[in-house]
Amino acid sequence: MTTALASGTRPAQRKRPVFRTPRPEDGIAVWELVRDTPGLDTNSRYFYVLWFRDFADCSLLATVDDEIVGFLLGYRRPEEPDTYFVWQTAVSPRHGIPFLGVKLFEAAADRQRERGARYVEATVSAENKAILMVLKQYARKRSAEVADRVLFPSAWLGEGHHDEVLHRIGPLDRAPAQQVPAPHPPAPQPPTQQPSALQPSAPQPPVRESAQQKENAV
């Protein structure tokens, strides 16, 4: 897994990120974030546009004021659909949201957990202490184990590349879906009585004719 979890420091900035599902048109902004983040494997623009068409449901974006400040790419393994593999993630260093990378990872993993995933996988180099701590922390919070083994040796990946060590978290219990509180029923209103045609009208006082009216009548 290629990752960059640094979030920078701007004490005055305390905006809350919004997590949402990516769309194909988000691919360019994510590609630019990858390009500007040291240590990440850079793919083509087309790669991210296509990924957000076919694997958007397993990926996640973090936005602030509609600007993309973090992303995570993942997918459910075809041969093991209960396994969620996290492949690449990064956050922008200039927004200073504390632990944004951790929150992004946990939000993406928990969303798949709600959908039936029982395992979360990621490949991490032994030198990447930050993401290793994130994985261990996530497993500890959910009372799960972390197993590791070399998935792809460096000889398969080209000169200068490290071994890709697979870290597998699980099994996980299915997370309960968030319940939306039911709205309170409206307070009963007292019945409004409408006049009925069968109800007798109130007696009216007799009309008294004046002397002038009687004289005119004659």
C-alpha positions as a LaTeX table, in Angstrom:
\begin{tabular}{lrrr}
\hline
Residue & $x$ (\AA) & $y$ (\AA) & $z$ (\AA) \\
\hline
Met1 & 0.00 & 0.00 & 0.00 \\
Thr2 & 1.29 & 3.44 & $-0.87$ \\
Thr3 & 0.33 & 5.99 & 1.69 \\
Ala4 & 1.10 & 9.38 & 3.11 \\
Leu5 & $-0.67$ & 10.22 & 6.35 \\
Ala6 & 0.92 & 13.54 & 7.30 \\
Ser7 & $-1.70$ & 16.19 & 7.94 \\
Gly8 & 0.42 & 19.28 & 8.73 \\
Thr9 & $-0.24$ & 21.75 & 11.49 \\
Arg10 & $-2.40$ & 24.82 & 11.31 \\
Pro11 & $-3.83$ & 25.41 & 14.80 \\
Ala12 & $-6.37$ & 27.96 & 13.58 \\
Gln13 & $-7.80$ & 25.49 & 11.08 \\
Arg14 & $-10.35$ & 23.20 & 12.70 \\
Lys15 & $-12.77$ & 22.49 & 9.91 \\
Arg16 & $-14.49$ & 19.12 & 9.87 \\
Pro17 & $-13.82$ & 17.01 & 6.78 \\
Val18 & $-16.70$ & 15.53 & 4.81 \\
Phe19 & $-16.24$ & 11.95 & 3.58 \\
Arg20 & $-17.94$ & 10.99 & 0.33 \\
Thr21 & $-17.82$ & 8.45 & $-2.49$ \\
Pro22 & $-15.60$ & 9.57 & $-5.40$ \\
Arg23 & $-16.82$ & 10.17 & $-8.94$ \\
Pro24 & $-14.84$ & 9.78 & $-12.20$ \\
Glu25 & $-14.46$ & 13.54 & $-12.52$ \\
Asp26 & $-12.56$ & 13.53 & $-9.18$ \\
Gly27 & $-9.74$ & 11.53 & $-10.75$ \\
Ile28 & $-7.74$ & 14.52 & $-11.93$ \\
Ala29 & $-7.67$ & 16.19 & $-8.50$ \\
Val30 & $-6.61$ & 12.92 & $-6.88$ \\
Trp31 & $-3.89$ & 12.43 & $-9.48$ \\
Glu32 & $-2.58$ & 15.92 & $-8.69$ \\
Leu33 & $-2.55$ & 15.09 & $-4.96$ \\
Val34 & $-0.57$ & 11.91 & $-5.66$ \\
Arg35 & 1.84 & 13.81 & $-7.92$ \\
Asp36 & 2.51 & 16.37 & $-5.17$ \\
Thr37 & 2.94 & 13.79 & $-2.37$ \\
Pro38 & 6.47 & 12.38 & $-1.98$ \\
Gly39 & 6.80 & 8.61 & $-1.75$ \\
Leu40 & 3.61 & 7.68 & $-3.61$ \\
Asp41 & 3.56 & 5.58 & $-6.77$ \\
Thr42 & 2.26 & 7.87 & $-9.50$ \\
Asn43 & $-0.24$ & 6.41 & $-11.93$ \\
Ser44 & $-1.81$ & 8.00 & $-14.99$ \\
Arg45 & $-4.77$ & 10.36 & $-14.84$ \\
Tyr46 & $-6.74$ & 7.76 & $-16.74$ \\
Phe47 & $-6.05$ & 5.23 & $-13.99$ \\
Tyr48 & $-7.77$ & 7.32 & $-11.31$ \\
Val49 & $-10.68$ & 8.32 & $-13.56$ \\
Leu50 & $-11.28$ & 4.66 & $-14.42$ \\
Trp51 & $-10.84$ & 3.53 & $-10.81$ \\
Phe52 & $-13.52$ & 5.94 & $-9.66$ \\
Arg53 & $-15.87$ & 4.50 & $-12.23$ \\
Asp54 & $-15.34$ & 0.82 & $-11.36$ \\
Phe55 & $-14.29$ & 0.88 & $-7.68$ \\
Ala56 & $-15.84$ & 4.09 & $-6.38$ \\
Asp57 & $-18.01$ & 2.19 & $-3.91$ \\
Cys58 & $-14.89$ & 0.86 & $-2.16$ \\
Ser59 & $-12.98$ & 4.15 & $-2.19$ \\
Leu60 & $-13.41$ & 7.35 & $-0.23$ \\
Leu61 & $-12.62$ & 11.06 & $-0.45$ \\
Ala62 & $-12.14$ & 13.62 & 2.31 \\
Thr63 & $-13.22$ & 17.13 & 1.37 \\
Val64 & $-13.19$ & 20.54 & 3.05 \\
Asp65 & $-15.34$ & 23.23 & 1.45 \\
Asp66 & $-15.70$ & 20.89 & $-1.57$ \\
Glu67 & $-11.91$ & 20.70 & $-2.02$ \\
Ile68 & $-10.40$ & 17.20 & $-2.01$ \\
Val69 & $-7.89$ & 17.02 & 0.86 \\
Gly70 & $-7.49$ & 13.25 & 1.09 \\
Phe71 & $-8.38$ & 10.02 & $-0.67$ \\
Leu72 & $-8.28$ & 6.26 & $-0.22$ \\
Leu73 & $-8.41$ & 3.60 & $-2.94$ \\
Gly74 & $-9.67$ & 0.14 & $-2.08$ \\
Tyr75 & $-11.56$ & $-2.83$ & $-3.46$ \\
Arg76 & $-13.20$ & $-6.09$ & $-2.40$ \\
Arg77 & $-11.14$ & $-9.06$ & $-3.56$ \\
Pro78 & $-13.00$ & $-11.03$ & $-6.28$ \\
Glu79 & $-11.93$ & $-14.41$ & $-4.89$ \\
Glu80 & $-12.54$ & $-13.34$ & $-1.27$ \\
Pro81 & $-15.44$ & $-10.87$ & $-1.30$ \\
Asp82 & $-15.38$ & $-10.61$ & 2.50 \\
Thr83 & $-11.86$ & $-9.10$ & 2.28 \\
Tyr84 & $-11.37$ & $-5.37$ & 1.76 \\
Phe85 & $-7.97$ & $-4.42$ & 0.35 \\
Val86 & $-6.69$ & $-0.87$ & 0.88 \\
Trp87 & $-4.25$ & 0.00 & $-1.86$ \\
Gln88 & $-3.35$ & 3.72 & $-1.88$ \\
Thr89 & $-4.17$ & 6.63 & 0.39 \\
Ala90 & $-2.86$ & 10.14 & 1.02 \\
Val91 & $-3.89$ & 13.44 & 2.58 \\
Ser92 & $-2.91$ & 16.99 & 1.77 \\
Pro93 & $-0.42$ & 18.45 & 4.26 \\
Arg94 & $-1.71$ & 22.02 & 4.08 \\
His95 & $-5.10$ & 21.77 & 5.77 \\
Gly96 & $-3.87$ & 20.77 & 9.21 \\
Ile97 & $-6.80$ & 18.49 & 10.14 \\
Pro98 & $-5.56$ & 16.37 & 13.04 \\
Phe99 & $-5.31$ & 12.64 & 12.22 \\
Leu100 & $-7.09$ & 13.06 & 8.90 \\
Gly101 & $-5.36$ & 10.02 & 7.41 \\
Val102 & $-6.40$ & 7.86 & 10.37 \\
Lys103 & $-10.00$ & 9.07 & 10.19 \\
Leu104 & $-10.11$ & 8.44 & 6.45 \\
Phe105 & $-8.83$ & 4.89 & 6.82 \\
Glu106 & $-11.20$ & 4.04 & 9.65 \\
Ala107 & $-14.19$ & 5.54 & 7.85 \\
Ala108 & $-13.47$ & 3.56 & 4.67 \\
Ala109 & $-12.82$ & 0.30 & 6.52 \\
Asp110 & $-15.89$ & 0.65 & 8.72 \\
Arg111 & $-18.10$ & 1.38 & 5.73 \\
Gln112 & $-17.02$ & $-1.92$ & 4.15 \\
Arg113 & $-17.40$ & $-3.64$ & 7.51 \\
Glu114 & $-21.02$ & $-2.51$ & 7.61 \\
Arg115 & $-21.40$ & $-4.12$ & 4.18 \\
Gly116 & $-20.13$ & $-7.50$ & 5.31 \\
Ala117 & $-16.32$ & $-7.30$ & 5.09 \\
Arg118 & $-14.68$ & $-9.44$ & 7.78 \\
Tyr119 & $-11.06$ & $-8.73$ & 6.88 \\
Val120 & $-9.08$ & $-5.59$ & 5.97 \\
Glu121 & $-5.79$ & $-5.97$ & 4.12 \\
Ala122 & $-2.98$ & $-3.61$ & 3.18 \\
Thr123 & 0.61 & $-4.07$ & 2.06 \\
Val124 & 3.08 & $-1.95$ & 3.99 \\
Ser125 & 6.85 & $-1.75$ & 4.08 \\
Ala126 & 8.55 & $-2.37$ & 7.40 \\
Glu127 & 9.84 & 1.23 & 7.39 \\
Asn128 & 6.37 & 2.77 & 7.24 \\
Lys129 & 5.82 & 3.00 & 10.99 \\
Ala130 & 2.92 & 5.45 & 10.73 \\
Ile131 & 0.59 & 3.24 & 8.73 \\
Leu132 & 1.62 & 0.16 & 10.73 \\
Met133 & 0.49 & 1.97 & 13.86 \\
Val134 & $-2.82$ & 2.87 & 12.18 \\
Leu135 & $-3.45$ & $-0.78$ & 11.28 \\
Lys136 & $-2.63$ & $-2.00$ & 14.78 \\
Gln137 & $-4.78$ & 0.69 & 16.37 \\
Tyr138 & $-7.73$ & $-0.16$ & 14.12 \\
Ala139 & $-7.42$ & $-3.87$ & 14.97 \\
Arg140 & $-7.12$ & $-3.20$ & 18.70 \\
Lys141 & $-10.24$ & $-1.01$ & 18.77 \\
Arg142 & $-12.23$ & $-3.79$ & 17.10 \\
Ser143 & $-10.74$ & $-6.69$ & 19.09 \\
Ala144 & $-9.22$ & $-8.24$ & 15.96 \\
Glu145 & $-5.84$ & $-9.81$ & 15.19 \\
Val146 & $-3.22$ & $-8.62$ & 12.70 \\
Ala147 & $-1.31$ & $-11.27$ & 10.71 \\
Asp148 & 1.53 & $-10.40$ & 8.35 \\
Arg149 & 3.53 & $-12.17$ & 5.62 \\
Val150 & 5.50 & $-11.19$ & 2.52 \\
Leu151 & 3.02 & $-10.96$ & $-0.34$ \\
Phe152 & 5.31 & $-9.80$ & $-3.15$ \\
Pro153 & 9.11 & $-9.95$ & $-2.81$ \\
Ser154 & 11.12 & $-6.99$ & $-3.97$ \\
Ala155 & 12.62 & $-9.05$ & $-6.82$ \\
Trp156 & 9.19 & $-9.04$ & $-8.49$ \\
Leu157 & 8.78 & $-5.27$ & $-8.26$ \\
Gly158 & 11.93 & $-3.83$ & $-9.74$ \\
Glu159 & 15.22 & $-2.49$ & $-8.51$ \\
Gly160 & 15.05 & $-0.37$ & $-5.37$ \\
His161 & 11.56 & $-1.57$ & $-4.40$ \\
His162 & 10.95 & $-3.01$ & $-0.95$ \\
Asp163 & 9.14 & $-6.23$ & $-0.14$ \\
Glu164 & 5.39 & $-5.71$ & 0.00 \\
Val165 & 4.36 & $-7.17$ & 3.34 \\
Leu166 & 0.67 & $-8.05$ & 3.64 \\
His167 & $-1.04$ & $-7.10$ & 6.90 \\
Arg168 & $-4.42$ & $-8.79$ & 7.37 \\
Ile169 & $-6.81$ & $-7.58$ & 10.08 \\
Gly170 & $-9.64$ & $-9.83$ & 11.20 \\
Pro171 & $-11.96$ & $-11.46$ & 11.59 \\
Leu172 & $-14.17$ & $-8.44$ & 12.23 \\
Asp173 & $-17.69$ & $-8.46$ & 13.56 \\
Arg174 & $-20.16$ & $-6.74$ & 11.31 \\
Ala175 & $-20.60$ & $-3.14$ & 12.36 \\
Pro176 & $-24.17$ & $-2.14$ & 13.22 \\
Ala177 & $-25.72$ & 0.20 & 10.70 \\
Gln178 & $-26.35$ & 3.63 & 12.11 \\
Gln179 & $-29.96$ & 4.07 & 13.14 \\
Val180 & $-31.81$ & 7.19 & 12.14 \\
Pro181 & $-34.06$ & 8.26 & 15.03 \\
Ala182 & $-37.73$ & 8.10 & 14.20 \\
Pro183 & $-39.43$ & 11.49 & 14.05 \\
His184 & $-41.71$ & 12.39 & 16.93 \\
Pro185 & $-45.37$ & 12.11 & 16.02 \\
Pro186 & $-47.16$ & 15.45 & 15.85 \\
Ala187 & $-49.02$ & 16.48 & 18.98 \\
Pro188 & $-52.77$ & 15.76 & 18.76 \\
Gln189 & $-54.83$ & 18.78 & 17.96 \\
Pro190 & $-58.28$ & 19.36 & 19.55 \\
Pro191 & $-61.05$ & 18.59 & 17.07 \\
Thr192 & $-62.51$ & 21.59 & 15.35 \\
Gln193 & $-66.30$ & 21.53 & 15.34 \\
Gln194 & $-67.86$ & 22.55 & 12.10 \\
Pro195 & $-71.47$ & 23.74 & 12.05 \\
Ser196 & $-73.76$ & 20.98 & 10.92 \\
Ala197 & $-76.89$ & 21.38 & 8.85 \\
Leu198 & $-78.69$ & 19.18 & 11.37 \\
Gln199 & $-77.84$ & 21.37 & 14.30 \\
Pro200 & $-80.55$ & 23.94 & 15.16 \\
Ser201 & $-79.34$ & 27.46 & 14.93 \\
Ala202 & $-79.44$ & 29.64 & 18.02 \\
Pro203 & $-82.74$ & 31.51 & 18.51 \\
Gln204 & $-82.64$ & 35.04 & 17.20 \\
Pro205 & $-84.28$ & 37.96 & 19.08 \\
Pro206 & $-87.56$ & 39.18 & 17.50 \\
Val207 & $-87.31$ & 42.12 & 15.17 \\
Arg208 & $-89.32$ & 45.10 & 16.39 \\
Glu209 & $-90.64$ & 47.52 & 13.84 \\
Ser210 & $-90.35$ & 51.18 & 14.57 \\
Ala211 & $-93.36$ & 53.51 & 14.36 \\
Gln212 & $-92.01$ & 55.01 & 11.13 \\
Gln213 & $-91.76$ & 51.49 & 9.57 \\
Lys214 & $-95.41$ & 50.73 & 10.55 \\
Glu215 & $-96.57$ & 54.04 & 9.05 \\
Asn216 & $-94.74$ & 53.33 & 5.85 \\
Ala217 & $-96.20$ & 49.87 & 5.70 \\
Val218 & $-99.74$ & 51.33 & 5.87 \\
\hline
\end{tabular}
